[in-house]
Amino acid sequence: MKAQKRRLKLLLILLILLVSGLLLSLLEGSVETSIKDFWDFLFNNDKTHAIIFELRLSRALLAFLVGASLSLSGAILQGYFQNPMAGPFVVGVSSGASFGAVLAIFLGLNIYILGFPLQSIFAFASGFAIVSLIYLLSQRKGIFKIETLLLTGIAAGALASALTSFFIFLKSESYEQAVFWLLGSFALSDWTQISAVFPYFILCFIVAQFLAKDMNLLALGDDTAQSLGCAVNRVRKIFLVISTLLAASSVSVSGIIGFVGLIVPHWIRILIGPDHRYLFFFSSLAGGTLLVYSDLLARTLLFPTELPIGIITAALGAPFFIYLLNQRR
């Protein structure tokens, strides 16, 4: 009963924060808008419609979707590797996906396959290759080694970031494009990007929730999970695919945004416990809310200059990562 009350309380707090953050995102910007302007936007469709609907609302919703996707990916990876320091940024998935997307742009492959842009397919393929390599190298005789996980992820991410920088240097003279891919930004957000990310997130979220009980069993060990009826190999492969897909789809529209997938699932696990049936949902909601506020800070902190959102999330996540390392020394 106490656990249920705690979850309901957290849900209420997160919903209040999310609605407040979305409202602030719609009102704050280079053009001053008021509550009256927002009311006119809702009911009168006046001149503020383009500013609020096309620019600010699309940006706020994309920030929420990317934050939710990265947090859900982090929650899956932490359960998958059975370690709270795993995450799409830490283990190199985000950097690998960014490299794949930039490689597709460098090669001029602006085509669609089965409705999916080749840029997203390249991002998924390279991100999946990185996490598969880390999975193979981070276990010895079936036992995951945290030192190998961290060092391999950091090394693979650094290599992917270096290659990304190299291709950007060869292809583009734009500093803004380099900042977008390496530090993250929602400055170029629009409704097309939302329509590209939303199906991936919904599909992966449904699959993750459906297999949440199996993730709980995996925490007991593969042998125990197998004896309790969990198809371990199949479930692991599915979780590996959807966690990579979530990170890759996010990176393809926002660039690399670090630490969201690390700190949010860990916070939620402390607040409500390790049950993945609730952890996946609350991590998604909290991650989206966090990134809405992070984007708001990035837009307004040094106005009229816009900060890369990766600076905001790194300022929050890096100290937390150091704390985790010291706790698990």
C-alpha positions in Angstrom: 0.0 0.0 0.0 2.8 2.4 0.8 4.5 1.6 -2.5 1.3 2.3 -4.4 0.8 5.7 -2.6 4.4 6.6 -3.3 3.9 5.8 -7.0 0.7 7.9 -7.1 2.3 10.8 -5.4 5.3 10.7 -7.8 2.9 10.5 -10.8 1.0 13.5 -9.6 4.2 15.5 -9.1 5.6 14.6 -12.5 2.3 15.5 -14.3 2.2 18.9 -12.6 5.8 19.5 -13.5 5.3 18.4 -17.1 2.2 20.6 -17.6 4.0 23.5 -16.0 7.1 23.0 -18.1 5.1 22.7 -21.4 3.2 25.9 -20.5 6.5 27.8 -19.7 8.0 26.5 -23.0 5.0 27.9 -24.9 5.2 31.3 -23.3 9.0 31.9 -23.1 11.0 32.8 -26.2 12.5 35.6 -28.3 9.0 37.0 -28.9 7.2 37.9 -25.7 3.9 36.1 -25.2 1.4 36.2 -22.4 -1.4 34.1 -21.0 -3.8 36.2 -23.1 -1.7 35.3 -26.2 -1.9 31.6 -25.3 -5.7 31.9 -24.8 -6.0 33.5 -28.2 -3.9 30.7 -29.7 -6.3 28.1 -28.2 -9.6 29.7 -29.2 -9.0 32.6 -31.7 -6.2 31.2 -33.9 -4.6 34.7 -34.1 -1.2 35.8 -35.2 0.6 34.0 -32.4 -0.5 30.7 -33.8 2.7 30.2 -35.9 5.0 31.1 -33.0 3.3 29.0 -30.4 2.2 26.0 -32.5 4.8 25.7 -35.2 7.9 26.7 -33.2 7.4 26.3 -29.5 4.9 23.5 -29.1 6.7 21.3 -31.6 10.0 21.9 -29.9 8.6 21.2 -26.4 7.0 18.0 -27.5 10.1 16.8 -29.4 12.1 17.5 -26.2 9.7 15.4 -24.2 9.8 12.5 -26.7 13.6 12.5 -26.9 13.9 12.6 -23.1 11.4 9.8 -22.7 13.1 7.7 -25.3 16.6 8.2 -23.8 15.3 7.5 -20.3 13.5 4.3 -21.3 16.6 3.2 -23.3 18.7 3.8 -20.1 16.2 1.9 -17.9 16.4 -1.0 -20.3 20.2 -1.0 -20.6 20.6 -0.8 -16.8 18.3 -3.8 -16.3 19.9 -5.6 -19.3 23.5 -5.2 -18.0 22.3 -5.4 -14.3 24.2 -2.2 -13.5 23.0 1.3 -12.7 25.9 2.9 -14.5 24.8 1.7 -17.9 23.0 4.1 -20.2 22.9 5.0 -24.0 25.5 7.8 -23.5 27.8 6.0 -21.1 28.0 2.8 -23.1 28.5 4.6 -26.4 25.2 3.9 -28.1 24.4 7.6 -28.5 27.8 8.3 -30.0 27.5 5.3 -32.3 24.1 6.4 -33.5 25.3 9.9 -34.1 28.1 8.6 -36.2 25.7 6.5 -38.4 23.4 9.5 -39.0 26.3 11.8 -39.9 27.8 9.1 -42.2 24.5 8.9 -44.1 24.5 12.6 -44.5 28.1 12.6 -45.6 27.4 10.0 -48.3 24.4 12.0 -49.5 21.9 9.2 -48.9 18.7 11.2 -48.5 16.3 8.4 -49.4 13.6 6.3 -47.6 13.3 2.6 -47.3 9.9 1.2 -46.3 9.0 4.7 -45.1 12.1 5.0 -42.8 14.8 7.6 -43.7 18.2 6.0 -44.4 19.7 8.4 -41.8 17.7 6.7 -39.0 18.6 3.3 -40.4 22.3 4.1 -40.3 21.9 5.5 -36.8 20.2 2.3 -35.6 22.8 0.1 -37.3 25.8 1.8 -35.9 24.3 2.1 -32.4 23.3 -1.6 -32.5 26.9 -2.5 -33.5 28.3 -0.5 -30.6 26.1 -2.0 -28.0 26.5 -5.6 -29.4 30.3 -5.2 -29.2 30.0 -4.0 -25.6 27.8 -6.9 -24.7 30.3 -9.4 -26.0 33.3 -7.7 -24.4 31.6 -7.0 -21.0 31.1 -10.6 -20.1 33.5 -13.4 -19.2 32.1 -16.9 -18.7 28.6 -15.5 -18.6 29.5 -12.9 -15.9 29.3 -9.2 -16.7 32.4 -7.2 -15.8 31.6 -3.6 -14.9 35.1 -2.4 -15.5 35.0 -3.8 -19.1 31.5 -2.3 -19.6 32.6 1.2 -18.7 35.9 1.2 -20.4 34.7 -0.3 -23.6 31.7 2.0 -23.7 33.9 5.1 -23.1 36.4 4.0 -25.7 33.8 3.1 -28.3 31.9 6.3 -27.7 35.1 8.4 -28.0 36.0 6.7 -31.3 32.5 7.2 -32.7 32.6 10.9 -31.7 36.0 11.4 -33.3 34.7 9.8 -36.6 31.6 12.0 -36.4 33.7 15.1 -36.0 35.9 14.0 -38.9 33.0 13.6 -41.3 31.4 16.9 -40.2 34.8 18.6 -40.8 35.0 17.2 -44.3 31.3 17.8 -45.3 30.3 21.0 -43.6 31.6 24.5 -42.9 28.9 25.1 -40.4 29.8 25.3 -36.7 26.1 25.0 -35.8 25.9 21.6 -37.5 28.9 20.3 -35.5 27.3 21.6 -32.2 24.0 19.9 -33.1 25.5 16.5 -33.5 28.1 16.6 -30.7 26.2 18.5 -28.0 22.6 18.2 -28.9 20.0 20.8 -29.8 16.3 21.2 -30.6 16.8 24.4 -32.5 15.8 22.7 -35.8 12.8 20.9 -34.4 9.5 20.6 -36.3 6.4 18.4 -36.6 8.1 16.2 -39.1 10.7 15.1 -36.6 8.0 14.4 -34.0 6.2 12.2 -36.5 9.5 10.4 -37.1 10.3 9.8 -33.4 6.8 9.1 -32.0 6.1 5.7 -33.7 9.5 4.4 -32.5 8.8 5.5 -28.9 5.3 4.1 -28.8 6.3 0.7 -30.3 9.3 0.3 -28.0 7.4 1.4 -24.9 4.6 -1.1 -25.6 7.1 -3.9 -26.1 9.1 -2.9 -23.0 6.0 -2.9 -20.8 4.9 -6.2 -22.2 8.3 -7.8 -21.3 8.8 -5.9 -18.1 8.1 -9.0 -16.0 10.8 -10.9 -18.0 13.2 -8.1 -17.2 12.5 -8.6 -13.5 13.3 -12.3 -13.9 16.6 -11.5 -15.7 17.7 -9.6 -12.6 17.6 -13.0 -10.8 20.2 -14.5 -13.2 19.8 -16.2 -16.6 19.5 -19.7 -15.2 16.9 -18.7 -12.7 14.9 -16.8 -15.2 15.1 -19.7 -17.6 13.8 -22.1 -15.0 10.9 -19.7 -14.3 9.7 -19.7 -17.9 11.6 -16.7 -19.4 12.9 -17.2 -22.9 16.2 -15.5 -21.9 18.0 -15.4 -25.3 14.9 -14.1 -27.2 14.1 -11.5 -24.5 17.6 -10.2 -24.3 17.7 -9.8 -28.1 14.4 -7.9 -28.1 15.5 -5.6 -25.3 18.9 -5.0 -27.0 17.1 -4.0 -30.2 14.5 -1.7 -28.7 17.0 0.1 -26.4 19.2 0.8 -29.4 16.2 1.9 -31.5 15.1 4.4 -28.9 18.6 5.9 -28.6 19.1 6.0 -32.4 15.8 7.6 -33.2 16.5 10.3 -30.6 20.0 11.0 -31.7 18.9 11.3 -35.4 16.7 14.3 -34.5 18.5 15.9 -31.6 22.2 15.0 -31.8 23.9 13.6 -28.7 22.3 14.4 -25.4 24.2 12.8 -22.6 23.4 11.5 -19.1 19.6 11.6 -19.3 19.4 7.8 -19.8 21.8 7.4 -16.8 20.5 9.7 -14.0 16.7 9.5 -14.6 16.2 5.7 -14.3 18.5 5.6 -11.3 16.5 8.4 -9.5 13.3 6.6 -10.3 14.7 3.3 -9.1 15.6 4.9 -5.7 12.1 6.5 -5.4 9.8 3.6 -6.4 12.0 0.5 -6.4 13.4 -1.8 -9.1 10.1 -3.3 -10.5 10.4 -2.7 -14.2 6.6 -2.8 -14.7 6.6 0.7 -13.1 10.2 1.7 -13.7 9.8 1.9 -17.5 6.8 4.1 -17.3 8.0 6.5 -14.7 11.5 6.7 -16.3 9.9 7.7 -19.6 7.7 10.4 -17.9 10.5 11.8 -15.8 13.0 11.8 -18.6 10.7 13.7 -20.9 9.9 16.2 -18.2 13.6 16.7 -17.4 14.4 17.4 -21.0 11.5 19.9 -21.4 13.0 21.9 -18.5 16.6 21.5 -19.8 15.6 22.8 -23.2 13.8 25.7 -21.5 17.0 26.5 -19.6 19.1 26.2 -22.8 16.9 28.7 -24.6 16.6 31.3 -21.8 19.7 31.0 -19.5 21.9 33.2 -21.7 19.2 34.8 -23.9 19.4 35.7 -26.7 22.3 33.1 -27.0 21.0 29.5 -27.0 23.1 26.9 -25.2 23.5 23.4 -26.5 21.2 21.2 -24.4 24.0 18.7 -23.9 25.8 21.3 -21.7 22.7 21.4 -19.4 22.4 17.6 -19.1 26.1 17.2 -18.6 26.1 19.7 -15.8 23.5 17.6 -14.1 24.7 14.1 -15.0 28.5 14.3 -14.7 28.6 14.9 -10.9 26.0 12.1 -10.5 28.1 9.7 -12.5 31.1 10.5 -10.3 29.0 9.8 -7.3 27.9 6.4 -8.7 31.5 5.5 -9.4 32.5 6.3 -5.8 29.6 4.4 -4.4 30.5 1.3 -6.4 34.3 1.5 -6.0 
